Amino acid sequence: MNFPDLDDDSEHSTHTPAQRAVAAARSTWVSVVVNGVLSATQIVVGVFAHSQGLIADGIHSLSDLVADFVVLFASHHSQKGADVEHPYGHQRFETGASLALGVLLLAVGLGMVWSALHKLETPQAVATVHVAALWVALGALAAKELLFRYMLRIAKQVKSSMLVANAWHARSDAASSLVVSLGLVGNLAGYPLLDPIAALMVGVMVGKMGWGFGWNAMNDLMDHAVDEAEVQAIRHTLLATPGVAGVHDVRTRKMGDMVVVDAHIEVEATLTVEAGHTIAVAARQAVLRRHRVLDLMTHVDPAHQPDHDHDVTRPAV
């Protein structure tokens, strides 16, 4: 499954940090209410209808509640400004939250797989489910798909990778509800083992998604660069600044949903230090205004002359 990449749009979000925090809180609280109702209904009906698949789906919904509160916590703390101990701010709280969501999904998925395998080892213990379980599963499928579309729309509006992760968490629930519904149909049609098989498939899906989120978050924590399209967009903005004759060594690293950039800009060698500094300031302001860049460190070089601190072993951008 491919997830939307916020780096596809190089323009800086027009939303302020406060607006992004409000949007995150609003969409997450909607998720809390939906998942609270669904998890309670699925687990209760699953127990009385003898459906392991529906119970597994309910536990998955319950894990969303924990994930939602992680998102609320991280969204609040990531909006804190820079301080002495965190000169680049607290944006990586969001990356940490995405990592926590990944670990949570992986743990829930492994638990589902273990439970389903245990049930398959004793097929005689698998009972025929009640038809009420199917209606609940279908209702959960519709609710989770609508929740996913709502949360993804908000995430794209405010350009938050953490909210994208949480939205796809909701989509994983919709996919699991679909699998559970199919398993329940098979169980009611006279194939009782299809219910625990559906629970097993749900566990694999959830675990795989958790691994993906966790791996992406780990990459970001290791100063992963943004994609080439966004690097070139930043480079184009620098080159468009009056007085900039060339650009090289553009390096980026993610800081939550923001980007920290280092770049060498070239100006005419005959300019004064003050004039070169003015051009560098203008280039920095243009990048901060047009892209989701938290900070840009510029190094001014004379145009058409090699700079001695240029690392020739690193390919220039």
C-alpha positions as CSV (number, residue, x, y, z in Angstrom):
1,M,0.0,0.0,0.0
2,N,1.4,3.4,-1.0
3,F,0.9,6.3,1.3
4,P,0.6,10.0,0.2
5,D,3.9,11.9,0.4
6,L,3.6,15.4,1.7
7,D,6.9,16.2,0.0
8,D,5.1,16.1,-3.4
9,D,4.0,19.7,-2.7
10,S,7.0,22.0,-2.1
11,E,5.0,25.0,-1.2
12,H,4.9,26.0,2.4
13,S,1.6,25.5,4.2
14,T,-0.4,28.7,4.6
15,H,-1.6,27.5,8.0
16,T,0.1,28.8,11.1
17,P,1.3,26.4,13.7
18,A,-1.7,27.3,15.9
19,Q,-4.1,26.6,13.1
20,R,-2.4,23.2,12.4
21,A,-2.7,22.3,16.1
22,V,-6.4,23.2,16.1
23,A,-7.0,21.1,13.0
24,A,-5.1,18.2,14.5
25,A,-7.0,18.3,17.7
26,R,-10.4,18.6,16.0
27,S,-9.8,15.7,13.6
28,T,-8.3,13.6,16.3
29,W,-11.2,14.1,18.7
30,V,-13.6,13.1,16.0
31,S,-11.5,9.9,15.7
32,V,-11.7,9.4,19.4
33,V,-15.5,9.5,19.5
34,V,-15.9,7.2,16.4
35,N,-13.3,4.7,17.6
36,G,-14.7,4.7,21.2
37,V,-18.2,3.8,20.0
38,L,-17.0,1.3,17.4
39,S,-14.6,-0.6,19.7
40,A,-17.2,-1.0,22.5
41,T,-19.8,-2.2,20.0
42,Q,-17.5,-4.6,18.1
43,I,-16.1,-6.2,21.2
44,V,-19.5,-6.6,23.0
45,V,-21.2,-8.0,19.9
46,G,-18.2,-10.1,19.0
47,V,-18.3,-11.8,22.4
48,F,-22.0,-12.6,22.2
49,A,-21.9,-13.5,18.5
50,H,-18.8,-15.8,19.0
51,S,-16.8,-13.9,16.3
52,Q,-13.0,-13.8,16.8
53,G,-12.7,-11.6,13.8
54,L,-15.1,-9.0,15.1
55,I,-13.4,-9.0,18.5
56,A,-10.0,-8.6,16.8
57,D,-11.4,-5.7,14.8
58,G,-12.7,-4.1,18.0
59,I,-9.3,-4.4,19.7
60,H,-7.8,-2.7,16.6
61,S,-10.3,0.1,17.0
62,L,-9.4,0.3,20.7
63,S,-5.8,0.6,19.8
64,D,-6.8,3.7,17.7
65,L,-7.9,5.4,20.9
66,V,-4.4,5.0,22.4
67,A,-3.0,6.2,19.0
68,D,-5.3,9.2,19.0
69,F,-4.2,10.3,22.5
70,V,-0.5,9.9,21.4
71,V,-1.3,12.3,18.4
72,L,-3.0,14.8,20.7
73,F,0.0,14.8,23.1
74,A,2.6,15.1,20.3
75,S,0.6,17.8,18.4
76,H,0.5,19.9,21.6
77,H,4.3,19.6,22.3
78,S,5.5,20.0,18.7
79,Q,4.1,23.5,18.7
80,K,6.5,24.7,21.4
81,G,9.0,27.2,20.2
82,A,12.8,26.9,20.2
83,D,14.7,27.1,23.5
84,V,18.2,26.7,24.7
85,E,18.1,22.9,24.7
86,H,16.1,22.7,21.5
87,P,17.4,25.4,19.2
88,Y,15.4,24.0,16.2
89,G,12.2,23.7,18.1
90,H,10.2,20.6,19.0
91,Q,8.9,19.5,15.6
92,R,10.3,16.0,16.0
93,F,7.7,15.3,18.6
94,E,5.5,14.5,15.5
95,T,8.2,12.1,14.2
96,G,8.3,10.4,17.6
97,A,4.5,10.1,17.5
98,S,4.6,8.5,14.1
99,L,7.2,6.0,15.5
100,A,5.0,5.3,18.5
101,L,2.0,4.7,16.2
102,G,4.1,2.2,14.1
103,V,5.2,0.3,17.2
104,L,1.7,0.2,18.5
105,L,0.3,-1.1,15.1
106,L,3.1,-3.7,14.9
107,A,2.4,-5.0,18.5
108,V,-1.4,-5.1,17.8
109,G,-0.8,-7.0,14.6
110,L,1.4,-9.6,16.1
111,G,-1.1,-10.1,18.9
112,M,-3.9,-10.7,16.4
113,V,-1.8,-13.2,14.5
114,W,-0.9,-15.2,17.6
115,S,-4.5,-15.3,18.7
116,A,-5.8,-16.4,15.3
117,L,-3.1,-19.1,14.9
118,H,-4.1,-20.4,18.4
119,K,-7.7,-20.7,17.3
120,L,-6.8,-22.4,14.0
121,E,-4.9,-25.1,16.0
122,T,-8.3,-26.1,17.6
123,P,-10.8,-25.8,14.7
124,Q,-13.4,-27.8,16.7
125,A,-13.7,-24.8,19.0
126,V,-14.7,-22.4,16.2
127,A,-18.4,-21.8,16.5
128,T,-20.8,-20.4,13.9
129,V,-21.3,-16.7,14.4
130,H,-24.5,-14.8,14.8
131,V,-25.7,-12.7,11.9
132,A,-25.6,-9.6,14.1
133,A,-21.8,-9.7,13.9
134,L,-21.9,-9.2,10.1
135,W,-24.2,-6.1,10.4
136,V,-21.8,-4.6,13.0
137,A,-18.8,-5.3,10.8
138,L,-20.4,-3.7,7.7
139,G,-21.4,-0.6,9.8
140,A,-17.8,-0.4,11.1
141,L,-16.5,-0.6,7.6
142,A,-18.6,2.4,6.4
143,A,-17.8,4.4,9.5
144,K,-14.0,3.8,9.3
145,E,-13.8,4.6,5.6
146,L,-15.6,7.9,6.1
147,L,-13.3,8.7,9.1
148,F,-10.3,8.0,6.9
149,R,-11.4,10.3,4.1
150,Y,-12.2,13.1,6.6
151,M,-8.8,12.8,8.5
152,L,-6.8,12.5,5.3
153,R,-8.4,15.7,3.9
154,I,-7.5,17.6,7.1
155,A,-3.9,16.2,7.1
156,K,-3.3,17.3,3.5
157,Q,-4.7,20.8,4.2
158,V,-2.3,21.4,7.1
159,K,0.5,19.2,5.7
160,S,1.1,17.0,8.7
161,S,2.8,13.7,8.3
162,M,1.6,12.7,11.8
163,L,-2.0,13.2,10.8
164,V,-1.5,11.4,7.6
165,A,-0.2,8.4,9.6
166,N,-3.2,8.5,11.9
167,A,-5.6,8.8,8.9
168,W,-4.0,5.7,7.3
169,H,-4.4,4.0,10.7
170,A,-8.1,4.6,10.2
171,R,-7.9,3.2,6.7
172,S,-6.2,0.1,8.1
173,D,-9.3,-0.4,10.3
174,A,-11.6,0.0,7.2
175,A,-9.5,-2.7,5.4
176,S,-9.6,-5.0,8.4
177,S,-13.4,-4.5,8.7
178,L,-13.8,-5.5,5.1
179,V,-11.7,-8.7,5.6
180,V,-13.7,-9.5,8.8
181,S,-17.0,-9.0,6.9
182,L,-15.9,-11.4,4.2
183,G,-14.9,-13.9,6.9
184,L,-18.2,-13.6,8.6
185,V,-20.0,-14.2,5.4
186,G,-18.0,-17.4,4.9
187,N,-18.6,-18.5,8.5
188,L,-22.4,-18.0,8.1
189,A,-22.3,-19.9,4.8
190,G,-20.9,-23.0,6.5
191,Y,-17.2,-22.4,6.7
192,P,-16.5,-21.5,10.3
193,L,-12.7,-21.4,10.0
194,L,-13.0,-18.3,7.7
195,D,-13.7,-16.2,10.8
196,P,-10.3,-16.8,12.5
197,I,-8.6,-16.8,9.1
198,A,-10.0,-13.3,8.7
199,A,-8.6,-12.3,12.1
200,L,-5.2,-13.7,11.0
201,M,-5.3,-11.6,7.8
202,V,-6.2,-8.5,9.8
203,G,-3.2,-9.1,12.1
204,V,-0.8,-9.4,9.1
205,M,-2.2,-6.2,7.5
206,V,-1.9,-4.2,10.7
207,G,1.6,-5.5,11.5
208,K,2.8,-4.6,8.0
209,M,1.4,-1.1,8.2
210,G,3.0,-0.6,11.6
211,W,6.4,-1.7,10.3
212,G,6.1,0.8,7.4
213,F,5.2,3.7,9.7
214,G,8.0,2.8,12.2
215,W,10.6,2.5,9.5
216,N,9.7,5.8,7.9
217,A,9.9,7.5,11.3
218,M,13.3,6.0,12.0
219,N,14.6,7.3,8.7
220,D,13.4,10.8,9.6
221,L,15.0,10.7,13.0
222,M,18.3,9.9,11.2
223,D,18.1,13.2,9.2
224,H,16.6,11.7,6.1
225,A,16.6,14.2,3.2
226,V,13.5,15.4,1.4
227,D,12.8,14.1,-2.1
228,E,14.7,15.4,-5.2
229,A,11.7,17.4,-6.5
230,E,11.5,19.5,-3.3
231,V,15.3,20.0,-3.3
232,Q,15.2,21.2,-6.9
233,A,12.3,23.5,-6.0
234,I,14.3,25.1,-3.2
235,R,17.3,25.4,-5.5
236,H,15.1,27.2,-8.1
237,T,13.9,29.6,-5.5
238,L,17.5,30.4,-4.5
239,L,18.5,30.9,-8.1
240,A,15.6,33.2,-8.7
241,T,16.8,35.6,-6.0
242,P,18.4,38.8,-7.6
243,G,22.1,38.7,-7.2
244,V,22.5,34.9,-6.9
245,A,24.7,33.7,-9.8
246,G,24.7,30.0,-8.8
247,V,23.8,27.4,-6.2
248,H,25.6,24.2,-5.1
249,D,25.7,21.9,-2.1
250,V,22.0,22.1,-1.3
251,R,21.5,19.7,1.6
252,T,18.2,19.0,3.5
253,R,17.1,17.1,6.5
254,K,13.6,16.6,7.9
255,M,12.6,18.1,11.2
256,G,9.1,16.8,11.8
257,D,7.0,18.2,9.0
258,M,9.4,21.0,8.4
259,V,12.8,21.0,6.6
260,V,16.3,22.3,7.6
261,V,18.4,23.4,4.7
262,D,22.1,24.2,4.1
263,A,23.1,25.8,0.8
264,H,26.1,27.5,-0.9
265,I,25.1,30.5,-3.0
266,E,27.4,32.2,-5.5
267,V,27.6,35.9,-6.0
268,E,29.8,38.2,-8.0
269,A,33.3,38.2,-6.5
270,T,33.6,42.0,-6.8
271,L,30.7,42.6,-4.3
272,T,31.3,43.9,-0.8
273,V,30.7,41.6,2.2
274,E,27.7,43.7,3.1
275,A,26.2,43.3,-0.4
276,G,26.8,39.6,-0.4
277,H,25.2,39.3,3.0
278,T,22.1,41.3,1.8
279,I,21.7,38.8,-1.1
280,A,22.0,35.8,1.2
281,V,19.3,37.3,3.5
282,A,17.0,37.9,0.6
283,A,17.5,34.3,-0.6
284,R,16.8,32.9,2.8
285,Q,13.6,34.9,3.2
286,A,12.4,33.7,-0.2
287,V,12.9,30.1,0.7
288,L,11.3,30.4,4.1
289,R,8.3,32.2,2.5
290,R,7.7,29.7,-0.3
291,H,8.6,26.4,1.2
292,R,8.0,24.4,4.4
293,V,11.5,25.2,5.6
294,L,12.2,25.8,9.3
295,D,15.7,27.3,8.8
296,L,18.2,27.9,5.9
297,M,21.9,28.3,6.5
298,T,23.6,29.9,3.6
299,H,27.3,30.1,2.7
300,V,28.3,32.8,0.3
301,D,30.9,31.9,-2.4
302,P,32.4,34.0,-5.2
303,A,30.9,33.1,-8.5
304,H,32.9,31.0,-11.0
305,Q,35.6,30.3,-8.5
306,P,36.1,27.1,-6.5
307,D,35.7,27.5,-2.8
308,H,38.3,25.7,-0.7
309,D,35.8,24.4,1.9
310,H,33.7,22.7,-0.8
311,D,33.7,18.9,-0.3
312,V,34.5,17.5,-3.7
313,T,33.7,14.0,-2.5
314,R,30.1,14.9,-2.0
315,P,28.1,15.3,-5.3
316,A,27.0,18.9,-5.8
317,V,23.3,19.5,-6.2
